[in-house]
Amino acid sequence: MTKTAMIRARTTPAVKADTERIFQRLGISTSEAINLFLAQVKMRKGLPFDVRIPNKATLKAMKDADEGKNLTTYDSVDDFFKKMGL
């Protein structure tokens, strides 16, 4: 099928440059990435990821993490799994 529809969108130069570097590493163009996104939206009949407004507990955890408060550290991945009961 011939691709003739045009989409125009504005973004910051930094976001464009950063994402283009990522797409280059993935071996795809920005147009291909947009088409992948649109195909996923069509297939799922919605966004291909969750979009939610964070609740109070999540907002507090995000604020704490930004401020370096209430963080838990582990000596290793094995230590983490052990403490998580995995």
N, C-alpha and C positions, 0 to 999 in steps of 0.2 A: 504494500500500500504506500502510495506517495505521501510524504509528509509535507503539507502545505500550510497548515495552521500555524500562526505565530503567537507566541506568548511573550509579553514584555513585563519585566518586574524590576523594581529598584531595590538595591541593597547597598551596604557600605563597601567602599573599595577594599577594606581589610577582610571582610567576610568573603567577598568574591575571590580575592587572591588566595586566602587560606583554603577555601574549599576547592579551588582549581588545582592547587598543589596536591590535595588529597585525591581528587579524581584522577590526576595524572599518575599518581602512584598506583591507583587501582586499574589504570589502563582504559579509562573511559573519559569522554568529554562531558562538559557541563550539560550540553543538550541531551546526551544519553542518560545522565544522572537524573535530569528532570523527567525524561520519558519513563525511566524506571519508577520514579516516585508516582507519576500519574497512573501508570499501569497498576501499581499496588493500591492506590486509592480506588481505582475502578474495580479491581478484583475484590477488595475487602469492603467496598461500598462505604468507605470512611478513611480517616487517616490511618496509616500503617503503624501507628504508635499511640500510646495512651497520652491524652492531654487532659490534665486534671488540675484543679485548684488545690494547692496543698492545704491540709488541715492544720490546726494549731500545733499538734505534736511535731509534724513534719517541719513546719516553719521554725519552731524552736530548735529542732535538731540541726537545721540548715544554718541558723544564726549561730548556734554554739560551735558548729564546725568552722564557720568563717572566722570566729573569734578564738578558736583553739581551745574551747572549753569542753569539759565532760567527754574527752576523747579516750578511747581504749586502745592500748598498744599491745602487741603480741611479739614474742621472741622469734616466731617463725610461722609459716603457714600451718605446720603440724600443730603448733601450740594453739593457733586460732581454731582449727577444726576440733581439737580436743575440748577447748572451752565452750564451743558451740554445740558440743555433743554429737558431732558428726564422725 
